[in-house]
Amino acid sequence: MSADIKVRFPEQLDKLKTRFTSMQSRERMLILFCGFLVVAAAVYLAAFMPLYKAVSDQKARISHKQQDLAWMKAMTGQLSALSSTQPAGSTNGESMVVLIANSATGSNVSAALTGQTPDGQNGVKVRLEGVNFDDLILWLGQLQKSYGIRIKDAEITKLPQPGHVDASISLGRNGG
């Protein structure tokens, strides 16, 4: 770059060199010191200022996330109390087998439901073959949300057809 400057501005560089060498040593030292300060300020503004800003932004982000975490921890007790007092959906006295069959009919898993076996008073074991995994998960979530039926045990086997599984699931309600 300095060779390129010498080619483009030879007269101006010669004038600056002549003027610089004709100055007293105190003036030359002052010019060099000011030049050093300008270079140092440019380096600081170009490199360190963005780095300091990024660190400051990350500290603020971490502080915000810590506040969110504290709020979530405070809400955990309230949510667990709320979920334990909220009644499960109305079952109209239907048995678990009937609830499972009816809810499967209303979802996309009814064709895959190949068997149900009662498992005590508040439980049932179901067998699904070739069911779409996403539909299965949505159906199980709906059972829990609407009727308080939870998964006690599950065995899920991936099939060669993408997104489909065979499943044996033990479901229960109210500690069943």
N, C-alpha and C positions, 0 to 999 in steps of 0.2 A: 504494500500500500504506500509506504513512504517513497518508493521508487516511482510509483505512479504520480504522486504529488509533485515530485521533483520534475517530472516530465511536463506536467501541465502548468505548473506555476513556478518556473525557475527564477524569474526576476523577483517575485514577491518573497520567496524563501531567502534569496540572497540579501534582500533588504532587511528581513527580520533578523538574519544572522548578524549582519553588520550592526544593526541597531542594538541587538542583545550584547554583542561583544564590546560595544562602545559604552555600555552602562558601567556604573561603579559596581563593585562586588556586592555591596549591600542591596542595591537595586536588583541585581541578578538573583540573589538569594530570596528576596521578597517575591519576585516573579516565579521562581521555581516553587516556593512554598505555596503560593496562591494556586499555581497549576496543580500541585499535589492535592490541595484541598478540593479543587473542582473535580479531579479524577476520583477522589475518595467519596465525594458527595454523589457523583454519578453511579459509582459501584453500589453505594448504599441504597440509592433510590431504585436501581435496576434489579438488585439481587435480594438485599436483606429486607427491604420494606414489604414486598409481596410475601416473603416467608413469615415475617412477624404477623402480617394480617391473616395469613392462613392458620397460623397457630392460635391466634386470638379467636378466629371464627370457630375452630374446632373446640376450644375451651368453652365457648358459649353454647355450642351444640351439645357437648357432653353435659353441661349444667342443665340444659333443657331436658335432656333424656333422663337425667337423674331425678328431676322433678316429676316427670311422667311416671317413672318407676315407683317413686314414693307414693304418688296418687293411686297407681294400680294396686300397690300393696295395701293401701288403706281401704280400697274398695273390695278387696278379696273377701274380707269378713262379711261385709254387707251382701255381696253377691251369693255367698254360700248360705247365709241366713235366708235370703230371699228364695233361693232354689229349694231349700228344704221345707219351706212353708207353702210353696206354690203347689197346688194339687195337680196331679197328672190329669190328662184329658179324660173325658167321660167315657166309660166302658160299657155303661148300661148293663152291667152284670154279665157281660159276655166272657166266655173262657178265652184263654190265651190263644188257643188253636183257631178259634173263630176270628179273633182280632187280627192274627197274623194273616189268615186267608183273606179277610176283607181288605186289609191294608195292601196286600200284595196285588189284589185285583185292581185297586185304584192306582197302582204304580206300574212301572215297566218290568217288574220282576215276576209277575204271575205265571208266565209261560215257563220260566226256569225253575219254579218251585215244584220240586218232585216229591217232597215228603215232609211230614211234621209228626213229631212224637212228643206227647206230654212228658214233662220232666218235673214231677212234683205238682203241687197245687199252683204255684206261681211261676212256672217255667215251661219252656217248650224247646225242643231241638228241631231245627229246620235244615233241609238239604236243598241246595240250589245247584243246578247244572247248566253250564253254558251261559251264565248271566253276565251282562255287561257290568264291569266293576263300578263304573261311575253311578249307574242306576242302583246297584246294591248299596253303595255308601249313602246315597240320598234316601233310599227306603229305610235303612237302619237309623239314620238321623231323624226321619219323620216318626218312626216308632218311638224313639226316645222322647222327642219333643211332644208328641200328641198323647202318648199313653204311659210314659215313664218306663218303657220297656228298654232294658239295657243289655248289652252283650256281656255274657258271663265267660264265654269261651268261643273261639273261632279258629277254624282251620280252612285256609284259602289256598287253592292250587291254581297256578297260572296255566292257561290253555294256549295251544299254538296260535289260535286266532287272537290277534291283537285286541287288548282291552276286555277280554272275556276270561272268566274264572269259574271254577267249581268251588262251592263253599258249604261247609258244615258248621252251623252256628248254634250255640246254646244261648237262649235268651231268657231273661228273668225280670221280675218286677217286685218292688217292695221287699227287697231282701231275699227274693226267691231264687 
